[in-house]
Amino acid sequence: MFERVMNRTIVISQSMYFPWVGLLEQIRLADVFVHYDDVQYSKGSFSNRVQVKGINGIGWMTLPLRDYHLGQRIDEVMLDDRIDWRSKHREMLRQAYRKAPFRDEMLNLVDRVFADEAATVADVSRRSMMELSVYFGLDRPRFLSSDTLPIPGASSERVCDIVDYLGGNIYVTGHGARKYLNHELFEERGISVEYMHYQRTPYPQLHGDFTPYVTALDLVANRGPQGVTVIQSGTVGWKEFMQ
């Protein structure tokens, strides 16, 4: 068990495939980031797919699954390498960003992810998150995996136990948690719950009106390293957020 220290922020999230900027903003705020992949995979989640903005509008870049069956954990869902999804995704990105000023840097980042051996959805999604974090200098947090922690259980109780075990007194989460999180449980443990206050800061983007919900590779391709100035959202306390 970790010693509790003042203002240690914990973020716990399922891994996402080349995620949107909002997840990088959570990473920026974290002292410890926990990949929460020993939980049930939900078909259609962002663990294995992400939006890409191309010349014909928004498309989906989706990791193919092999022998998937209901009830599998995210870190158990196998990639289907009978399909050359790496080449397909790289070509999709090359075409979408062929006029972007930092396209080659973006493709080099993607190539580093694809060069790794990856058996599961969690493998490639974690690596994609790490490469984006390193690129933007956001790799300060300690990154852990929930399956390495001696914390059983489920739902709010397990999340709260993980934060407590890691010595955190601030838990930062995305908006989806409002549907299930037991905020009072955290307060009883002396843990403040804060929700992301997404700014969705616009930046120069190809192909029409700005949208914040596409892969952060879009930010790499269009802004390069200076894109880190966009990754600046803060948080709001849960009581204010729920109002």
N, C-alpha and C positions, 0 to 999 in steps of 0.2 A: 504494500500500500504506500502511496506517495504522501509526503507531508503536505498539508494544506498551507498555501502561501497566499499573501494578499494579491488579489486581482489576477489569479490564474484563470484564463479563459479556455474552456473546453468546447470543441465543436465535434459533433458526432454525425456522420452522414454516410449514406450508401454511396459507393463509388459511382462515378458517372463518366461516360465515354466522351472525351474532349468536351468538358462541360461548358455551360454558359458562364459569363463573367460573374454572375451572382455567387456561384460556388467558390470562385477564386477570391471573392470579397470575404467570404466566411473563413477561408484559409488565412487570409491576411490578418484577421482579427484573432486567430487562435494562438495559444501557447502550446496546446496539444490538439492534434487533429486525429480523430479515430475513424478509420474506415470500418463502416458497420455493414459488413458483407456476409456475416453468418446468420442472416435473416432471410425469410422467404422471398424469392424473386417474384416480382409482379410483372406479368407480360405487358409490354407497352411502356415500361418505365424508362427512365433516362440512363439506366445502368448499361444499356446496350444500344442506345440510339440518341441522335442529336440532330438538330435542325441546321441546315446549311443554306445560306442565301445565295442563289445563283441568278443567272440572267433570265431564267423563266420563273423566278419566284422562289418560295421556300420549298426545299426538298429535305428528305430524311436520309441520313447516313446511319445504317443499321447493321450491327454485328449479327451474323447468322448463327443460329443455335443448333446444336447437334443432340439428338436424343433427349430433348427437354421433356420433363414431365412435371405436372403440378405438384407443388410442395418442395421443390428443390430450393436450396439456398443459393444466393447470388454467387458465392464462391464455389458452388458445385456445378453451375450451368456451363456446359462445354461449348467452345467455339466450333463451328463447322468449317474445318479447313479443307473440306472437299470443294468448297467455293473459294475462289481467289478474291476474297473480300478486300484484302489489302490493296491490290491493284485497282479494284473498282473504286474504293474510297479515295485513293490518291488521285485518280483521274478526275473524279467528281470535283475535288478541291482544286486541282490544276485548272480545270475549265472555269470554275466559278470565280477564281481569283487571278485569272491570267493577266488582268490589267492592274492588279493591286501592287503598290510600291514595294511591299515586303513579302511578295509571294514566295520567293525562293527560301527565305528564312522560315516561313511557315511550313513549306514542304520538307525542309531539312528536319524540323522538329517532328513532323509526322513520320519521316523515315526512321528517326531514332526510336520512336515507339514501335514501329512495325518490325524493326530489326530484332527485337527481343522475342524469345520463345514465349508464347502465351497459350495456355491450355484452356483457361476459363475466361468468362466475361470479366470477373473481378481482376484478373491478371492484367488485361490490356487496359481496362478502365483506370485502374490505379496508376499504371505507368503513364497514361495520357495526362492524368492530373498532375503527376510529379513533373513531367517535362514542361507543362505550362507554368507550374509554380516556379521552377528553376529559371525559366526564360524571363519571367517578370520579377525575379528576385524575391519571391514570396515563400521560399523554402526554409524560413526560420523556425516554424513550429516543429515539435517532435511529432512524427507520424507513427501511429500505432494501428494495429488491427484488432478488432474486438474479439476475434477468436483466440488471441494470445492472452487475454485477460481472464482471471478466475472469477468471472461475473456471470452467473446463470440468470435465468428469468426471461422476462419479455416486457414489452411496452414501456410505460413511464418508469416503472420500478427498476428495470434493468438500466435504462438510460441514466436515471438518477444515481444508481449504485456505481456506474462507471465514472461519472463526474466526481462523486465522492471519493472513490478509490484513487483517482488520479490527483486528488488534492485540489480540485477546482472549486472556486466559489462563484464563478460566472459560467453559465451555460448559454451559448449562442446557437440559435436554430433558425431554420427557414420557415416560411409561412405555413407549410403543410402540417406542422406539428400542432397548430391550434386546434385541430380536429380531435386529438387524442391525449395531449399532454396534461398530466395532473400537476398543475403549477403549484398547488398548495403543498404537495409532497416535497418539492424542491425547497420551498420556503422553510419547511420544518427542519430541513437539513442545513439551513443557512446558505443556500445556493440561490443566487439571483438568476432568473430566466430572462433573457433578452432576445427579441426577434429582430431579424434583419430589417433595416429600413432602406430598401433598395432605391438608389437614386436613378438607376437606369440612364446614366450619363451618356448623351449622344456623342458620337465621334464620326468623322468622315467615313462613309460606307458606300460601297458600290450597289448598283441595281435598285435605285428607288429610295423610298422613305426609310428612315432609320428604324430598325427593330433591335431591341436588346436581348432577344431570347434565342439567338443563334449561338453556335459554338464559339468559344473564345478564340479559336483559330482565325475567326473573322477579324478580331482585334489585332492579332499578330500580323496578319496579311496587310491590313490597312494602316496600322500605326507603328508597327515594330516595337522596339523596347519602350518607346515613349508611351505606349498604350497603358503602362502601369498607372499613369495619372488618372485614368478612367476608373481604376479599381479602388474606389474610395468610400463606398457606402458604410454607414455606421449602424447602430442598433437603437432600439427603443424598448423600454421595460414592458413586460408582458401585460400588465394591467392597462397601460396606455394603449398598447397594441390591440387588445381585445375590445376596447371601446370603439 
